[in-house]
Amino acid sequence: MRLVAALIFVALATQFASAEDWPQWLGTQRDGVWREDGIVEKFPEGGPKRLWKHDVGSGYAGPAVASGKVFVTDRITADGKFNREGTERVLALDEKTGQELWKHEYPCEYRVSYPAGPRCTPTVDGERVYTLGAMGDLYCLNVATGKPIWSKNFPKDYNARIPVWGFAAHPLVDGDKLICLGGSEEKVVVALDKKTGKELWASESVQGDFGYCPPVIYTFGGQRQLIIWHTRAVLGLDPETGKRLWRVDFDSKAALTAPMPRKVGEDGLFLTSFYHGAFLLKVGSNSSEFVWRSKAKGERANQTTDLSSIIPTPVVDGDYVYGVCSYGQLRCLKVKTGERVWEDMRATRGSLTPEKVAANPEPDNGERWSNAFLIPNGDRYFLFNEQGDLIIAKLSPKGYEEIDRAKLVEPTNPQATGGRKVVWVHPAFANKCVFVRNDKEIVCVSLAK
């Protein structure tokens, strides 16, 4: 009896230990890796089981999952269309049932391109959740009740310029600080006391748009560094003071700096932009320099040489990097040289069947800005594309090997693509489920083995 009890305890403890939340942009470690085990190898017949759904308004912001709750932001307008007048909301749902637990809302007039809702994933930190709306409304809310603890409005409080496509750099919690890209042209990077909202430091200046790249912290040369990529340069800052450690100039056309930089080995930093392609930096404790730069001559499929991403953050796996290029080409590069190893169109071209893609694989048959988000899990990847398909695949230097795919939600937003309906939302993977939304609903789908 003691042996049986011990085995049951170990089994339950192992099951509990393997569960993992998704409390912020790109998960627990802000790296996009899903570390749970016990996940399906292939989808069951008829597709994975939808556990619940809940109606939501429009938005590009992915959900966060923590403390038994799902947090998602959206926008509601009087006629349900993408209008200037409307209300931004923060919703907390029960993770098991989808039932609404609380709601925080505030009026918000949009003066941005693609006015379809908030862009930033909520950031959950203990008893607080932080949200940043498209017009710069930053809230710290109580996780249990949704009541505001403190708030800021970057345009009013910092005289911040509103980016063309809205505030989109996901806030970062570091110790007692909440770090945001969103201040004035003289104080672009702002660190606030996460409990009170008091400014701790603000630094760096940039003319015009500051861009959309999420802040991230890596260690180089034994020095913790806050990596900021704005529209004029890549920066390494001391996260405690905001003091600049190094700067590498890089002008980004149209301010398209959305994909988050990825660390490569001990001293590499890989970045990719839509118009100018990719580059690799060698970073020390207080210095940085180019290792290689893209030779792309434009953003069209036949002009790109390496990786020209517009939204998805690429994944570095050893000596290789995987990401989605300008017209939907899933590509593998040698990260230390930028040399392209292969490209494949099957993961992103939602308007074409896999059979049609295989029959006509030329990259110029892709669609501009076609996207898929890449999430490693064990020895394979989950890819969520803009057509609402979840794909299980293996990615290696040998190529793209698709295992299975299933439709999770319908694409609903035609604004950014000239009529092609898309869902440009990063899903959350938590507790053996995937959580994803479009402009009508958020769903929870089981991926348990």
N, C-alpha and C positions, 0 to 999 in steps of 0.2 A: 504493500500500500504506500509506504514511504517512497519507494522507487517510482511508482506511478505518479504520485503527487509531485515529485521532483521533476519528472519529465514534462508534466503538464505546465509546471511553473516555468521551466526553461523555454518551452514552446511559446508560451504567452509572452514571456519577457523578450524573446527573439522577435516575435511578431510586433511587439510594441516598439522595440528599438529600431526596427526597420522602417517604421512610419516616419514621414518627414513632411513638415509644412513647406509652404512657398510664400514667405512673409513679405517679399519685396520683388522689385525688378530682377529677373533672372535667378530667383530662388534664394536659398539660405546663404550661400556664399557669393551671390551676385556674379555667378559664372555660367549660369544656364545649364548646369549639370543636374540631372535627376538621379539621385543616389539610392532610391529605394529598390529593393529586390521583390520577388514574388509577382512580377509583372508579366502580362501575356506575351507569348512568343508570336502568336498570330491572333487575329480577331476571331471570335466565335462566328458561326454561321449566322448571317443576318446582321452582323456588326456588333460592336460592343454595346453593353446595356446602358441606356440612359436612366440615371437614378432619379433626377428631378430637373425641372426647369423653372425659371422665374422671369417674368416680364421685366425688361429694362428699356431705357431710351437709347439714344445714339451715343457713340463714343469709340475712340481708338484705344482707350486704356484697358490693359489687361487686368484680371483680378489678382488679388493676394489672398492667401489662405493661411490662417493662424488662429490658435486658441479656440478651435471648433467653429470658427466663423469664416465666411467668405466676404471680402470687401471689394466693392466695385463702384466706380464712378460713372455717371452718365449725364445726359442732357435731355431736358424735356422742353418742347415748344408747344404752343397752343394748337397748331394744326398738324403736329407730328413731322414737319418738314425741317430742313436745315436753314432756319431763319436766324436773323441777328438777335431778336428778342427771345429769351428763354430762361431756364433755370438749370443750374448745375446741381447734381445731387451726389451724396455719398450713401451707399446702401450697405448694411451689414445683414448677411443672411446666415441662417443656420447651415453649417456644413453638411449635416446629414439629411436635412429635409428641404432645404432651399427656402424655408419660411423666413419672411422679413422680420428681423429683430429690432432694428431701428433705422431711421433715415435722417440725414442732415441735408438741408437744401438752402440755396440762396440764389437770388436773381443775378443773372450774368448776361450782359449784352456782349455778343461776339463781334469783334472787329478783326478777324483773322481769315485767311484763306482756308477752305475746307472746314466750314463751321459745323462740324458734325459731332462735337463733344470733346471731353477731356482726353488728354494724351498720356498722362503719367499713371503708372501702376501705384496703388497705395503702398505705403511703407509702414509695416507694423513693427513696433518695438515695445514689448511688454504690455503695459496698460494703455499705451498711446498708439494711435494710427495717424499718419501724416498723409495729406492729399494735396496735390498741386493741380489747379484747374488751368484750362487753356488760356485764360486771361490773367493769370498770375495770382490767383487766390490760393494762398497757402494756409491750410488748417491743421491744427493739432487737436484731435478729438479723443475723447475717452472711449476705449475699446468696448467697454461694457454697456455704455449708455448712448454714445454718439454726441454727447454734449461737448461744445468747444472748450478747450483748455486755454488756447491762445490762437491768434491768427495774424497773418500779414497779407498785404496786397502789394506785390512788387512794383507795379506802376505808380501807386500812390505813395508807398512808404520809401521807395528807393528811386523814384523817377525812372523806372526801368522802361526801356523801349520794348514794345510788344513785338516778338518775332513774327515774321510773315505767317508762319504756320502755327503760331501759339507757343506757349510754354510747354516744353516736351522733355526736358532733362530730368529724369527720375531722381528725386532727392535721396541723399545717402546719409544714414546714421553711422557715426563713428564715435564711440565712447559717449560722452555727454553732448556731442555736437550733432546738429542736423546741417548738412552741407548742401547748398543749392547753387545751381548756375541760373542766375536770373536777376542780378542787381542792375545798377545803373551802368552807363558806359564807363564810369570812373571806378566802379566797384562791382565787377561782374560776378565774382565768386563770393558768396556770403556764407559764413558759418554762424549758426544761431544756437543758443542754449536750447537743447531739445525739450527741456521741462518748462521753460518760461518764454522762449522766443526772443530773448535778449541777444543782441548782436555780440558775438565774441570777436570776430574779425571779418574784414572784407578787403578784397584785394583784386588787382589786375584791372586793366582797362582795354576796351576794344571799341572801335568805331562801327556803328551800325548794328546789325543782328549779331548776337553772341552765339547763335546756333542751337543745337538740339541734343548734344552728346551728354549722356549721363556721366557724372563724376564717378571715379573708381579709385581705390587705393591699392597700390602694389608696393613691394619692397625691392629696391635696387641698390646694390652696393651697401647693404646693411641699413639703408635709410628708407623708412616708410615714406611713400610719396603719393600725394593726391594728384592724380592725372586729370588734367582739364584740357579738352580739345575745343577751342572756340574757333571762330571763322577766320582768324588771322594766324593762329599758332597752336602748337601743342606745348603744354606746360607741365613741369613737375613742381609742386608746391609742398612745403612743410604743412601737413594737415593740422598741426597744433597752432600755428601762427599765421598761415597764409603766405609766408615768405617764399619768394621764388627761388627754386633750386636751379632750374635751367629752363630754356625756351628754345624751341625750334620753329622758325617761321614757316607757315604753310597757308597761303590764301585759298579759301574754299569757295568756289563759285556757287552762287545762290544760297550760301550758308548751309549747304547740305553736309552736315557733320553728325548724322544720327547714330551710326553704328558705334558701339562702345569699343575703345581700344582693348586689345588682348595681349597679355604678357606671353613672351616666347622664351622658354628656358630661363636662365638666370639674369640675362641683361637685354633681352629683346622686347620691343613693343611694336605690335602690328596694328596698322590703321587702314581703313578703306573709305573712300568717298565716291559719290556717284559720278561726278564729272572728271575727277583727276586720278582715279584709280587708287591703288594701294601703295603703301610704303612701309619699310621696316626701320626702326630706330634702334641704336645701341645706347643703352642708358646706364649711367653710373650714379654715384651718390649725389653728384651735383653737376652732371654734364650729360649731354645727349648729342648724337649725330646720326645722319642718314647712313644706313647700310646699303639700301637700294631704294629706288623710286620707280613708279610706274612709267612706262613709255606709251601709255594710252593716248590716242590722238582725238578722242571724242567719247561720247557716251553710248553710241550705237553699238550693237552687238559685234559688228565686224571691225570696230575701232578700238575695242578694249583688249588689253594684253594680259591682264592678271585678274584683278577683282575690283569692280566698280559697284559697290553696294549702296543702296539708298536707304534701307530701313533695317534689315536683319543684321544682328551682330554675328560675325563669323566665329567658328570654333577652331581652336588650335589643338591639334592632336599630335604630339611628338614633333616630328620634322615636317608635318603637313598642316595646311589650313584649309578648311571647307567653308564655302560661303556662296551666296547667290549674287550674281552679277546683274548688270543693268537691264537686260531683257529676259531675265528668268533663267539664265544659265547657272545651274549648280556646278561649281568648279572646285577642283582640288589643285592647290599650288604647293610647291616646295617653299616653305615659309622663309628659309634663309636666303633664297635667291629670287623669289617671285616667279620662277618658271612654272608655267601651267602644265599639269600632269594630265588632266582630262576635264571634260565638261559633259553635262547630261541635262536634257530638258524635261525629263519625265516628271520630276517632283513638283514643278511650278506651273506648267502650262495647263491650267485647269479647263480651258475651253476646248482642248484637244484630247482625245482619248489616247491612252498609251500606245494603242495600235497605230494610230495616225502619226504620233511622234516618232515611233520606230521606223515607219515608212518614209518619213521626211524629217530627218533630224537636224537640218541646218539651223544654226542659232538665230538667223534673221527671221525665222518663223515665230520667234518668241514675241511676247507682248511687253511693251515698255513698263517698267516698274513691277514686273511679276515677282512675287515674293513667296518665300517659305521660311519659317523659323526652325532652326536646328537645335535639337535637345538631345545630348548624349545620355544613354542609359545602359550601363554595362558595356557590352561589346557591340551595341547597335545604336541606332538613332531613331527618335521620333521626330518627324517633320510635319509641321502644321502649315498648310499652304493657304493662299488667299482665297481659294474656292471653298474653304471649310473642310478640306480633307485632312485626316490624320494618317500619316504614312509611317510604317515600320520599315526601316531599310538598314543595310550595312554600307558604310562608307569606308573606303580604304584606298591606298594608292593604286589598287588594281581597278577601281571603278565604283559605280553605283549599283547596288544590288537590292532591288525592291522586294520586300517580303510580303507586305499586305497593305491595304489602305481601306479607309472607311470614311463616310461623310458624317461629320458631327453637327455642323450648322450650315445654313445657307448663306451665301454671300449676299449682302444687302446694300452696300454703299457704292454708288456709281460716280461719286463726286470727283475723285482724283484721277480717274482713268478714261475720261471721255465716254463713259457709258458702260464700260465693263464693270459689273458688280463684283466687289471684293470684300473681304474681311481682313483688315490689317490690324490684328490684335494678337499679341503674344499670349498663349494660354498659360495656365498655372498647372503644375503637376504636383499633387500632394496626396498622401495617404491612399496610394494606389488608385487614384482617380485623376482625370483631366478636367479642368474647369475652363470653359471658353465662352465668349459672348460674341454676338453681332449687334446690330442696331435694334433688335427686337427682343432678344432673350439671352439669358445666361444659362448654361446647362452644365450638369455634373454627370460625367460618364465614367463608369467603372472600367479600370484596366487591370484589375486583379486577376492573377492566374487562376 
